[in-house]
Amino acid sequence: MGEFVKLLTEDGVEMSAYVARPEGAARGAVVVVQEIFGINAHIRSIADKYAAEGYVAIAPALFDRITPGIELGYSPDDMKTAFSLYPKLDPAKSLLDIAAAYHFVANEDHKGIAVVGFCYGGLMSWLTATRGETLKMQPSCCVGYYAGGVGRFATEEPSCPVMLHFGAEDSHIGADQIDAVRTAHPEVEVFVYEGAGHAFNRDPDPNAYNAEAAKLAQERTFEFLRTHVA
């Protein structure tokens, strides 16, 4: 369904992005922000799902600044590689990458643009909501799945509606981080899924996937986009 395109960031870095398009006219656009495993089959499948819902979906390859073209799975060796690359990610640079993808679809004159991210991408979705205006991004809404480290940025002010999804059994994200967002921003829609752990939406990974939580979170996200994008 999709294809890879080239983007140029504000600081002059050429990077790739996966773009999936709907059949017929688009109701809007979605920037899909990856986990720490690259634009792998799972992230491409998420973009394809948004395209099937009527959105142009674009997933920028955040790792292209570090190791261009890398695509990891969820084996122990790939997990080790991913966690070795993770500290090299710089949120300020990742925002530039997200902005390049945002402006790519913005130039197509869509009625609205959402940002949806997973794990590290979930955190970046939150930071897009709070810092995006500095890069001329004004998303219609942002959605973060299991946004690791979000508690450190909970007091930042989002410029658009935000929805966050967390697993109640997430060993990477403590309840204190979720409570920090709820305390600072009671207007943010925060959902916690009982019995679900970190990365509960990652369907190719049986160690993480929780079908019930993933289905409910997806339904809520689609409805959120229909409300705020189209």
N, C-alpha and C positions, 0 to 999 in steps of 0.2 A: 504493500500500500504506500510505503514511503520512499524517500530518497535522501541522500546526503547532499548538503549544499555547503558553500564556504561563506564564512562571516569574517568581517574585519572589525576588531574591537577599537574602542576610542584610543587606546594606547598602541595601536598598530600591530596587534597580533592577529594572524590569520588562523582561524579555527574552523572545525567542521561542526555541523549540526544536522540532526535527523529531522526531516519534515514529513508529516503525514497529512493528507488533505481529504476532506469529505467528498462524497459524491454530491454534486450540485452546489448551490450557494452555501457559503459558510455562515453560521450564526455568530461567529466571533473567533477568537484565537486563544490558545493556551500555550504558555511557555512551561515545559516540563523540565524540572531541574533534578538531575541524577543523584543517586546514592554515590558511594565511593568506589563503584565498580565499572565506571565508564558508561558509554551509551551501548549497553549490552542488549541482548534479546529481550530481557525483562522491561527495560526502559523503553525500548522501541515498541513493545507490545502495549505499554501504557499510552504512548503517543497515538498508536493505532486505535485504541479504545476511544480516546477523545475525538479522533477523526470520525469514527463511526457514530459519535453523538452529534456530529455536525460542526465540529471546530477544526480549524487549522491548528495543528499541534507541532511545536518545534522544540527540540531537545538539544541545547548546546553542549558540546563536548568539553567539559571543564578541565579534564585532564590533558587536553592538547597543549596547554602551557608547560606541562611537565614531561609527559610521554605521549606524543601524538598517536592517536589511533588505538590506544590500549582498550581492550574489552575483556573484562574478567567475569568469571562465574562465582560459584559459592563453595568450591572445594577448599579444603584446608590450605593448599598452596596458594590459591587465588585470594583467599581471605588474608593470608600473610602479606601478599603483595599489596593488596588494597590498604591494609593498615600501615604499611611502610610508606605509601604515597599520601595518605590522609594528612599527616603533619605538614606536607608541602603545599597544601591548599591554603590560599590566602583569601579570606572573605572579600576584601576590597577588590582583588583581581577577579574573583568569581562574579561580583556584581557587574563588572565591566563586560564579562562574558554574557551574563543574563541580559544586560542592556543591549548588546549586539543582536541577540535573538529577538528581544522585544521590539527593537526598531525595525528589524527585518519584516516582522508581521505588521507592525504599525504602518509601514510604507504601503501595505496593501489596503489600507483604509478600512480595517475591520471596525465594527460597531463597539466592540469591547475586547479587552485582553486580560486574561487571568494568568496568574503564576501559581503552579502547583509543584511542590517539591517533596522529596522523600529522604529522610535521614539528614545527611549534610544538606541536601537540597531543601529539606523542610526548614532548616535554619535559614538557608538563603532566601526562601520564600518570605519568611518573617522579616528579614533584613531588607528585602525588596520593598515590602510594605512600609517599612520605617525610614529607609534611606534612598529609595528609588528616585525621589524627586530631584536629588542632587545629580542624577544622570538622565534627567528628562524622561523618567518613567512614571506614569500614573496608572497603575493597574486598576481594573474594575474591581478586582478582589484577589486575595491570595489565600492559598490553602497549604498547610504544612502537615505532613505525616511524620510522626515520631521525630520531631525537630530537636536533635541533640544539642545541648548547650543553650537552648532558648532562654533559660532562666537568667543568664548573664545579661541578656538584652531586653528583659521583660519590661523595663520602664521606658523603653523607647516608644515613640508615638506613631502608630500606623496611620497612613494617609488614605486607607481604603478598608473595606470590610475584610475580616480575616476569620478563617476557620482552621482549627488545629485538631488533629487526631493523635491519640496516644494509647498504647497498650498498658493496661493496669499492671501487667507483670513485666514491664520493660526494665531490664537490669542495667540499661545504659542511661536511662532518664529517670531521675528520682521524682517523687511526688512533690518535692519542694520546688522543682522547676515549673511544674504545672500550676502549683498554687501561686507562684510568683506572677505568672501571666494573669491568672484569674483575679488576683488582688489588684494588680495594676490596671487591668482592662476588663472589667466585667462585661463590656459590650462584645468582646471577642467570643465567638462560638467555640467552646472547648469540649471535646468528647473523649471520654476514657472508656476503653473496651475491656470488660472483665474477661479474664482468661487469655487475653492476647498479650504477646510480648513485643520485643522490638522487631521492626520490619514485618509486621503481620500481613502486609499487603503483598509480600514478595512470593508470588505463587510458585515459581520454580524451585524454591528452597523449602523443603519439607520441615526443616528445623525451625523455620520462622513463620511460615504461612498459617494464618487462621482464617478459614474460608468465611465463617459467619461475620467476623469483625470486618474483613476486607469488603464483603458485599454491602454491609450497612454503611461503612465509611464511603464507599463509592457512590451509593445512592444519595447520601447526604451531600457529597461534593457535587454531583451532577445537579442536584436541586439548587445548591448554592450558586452554581454557575448560571443556571437558568434564571435565577433571580437577579444576579448582578451583571451578567454579561449579555445573555439573550436566551 
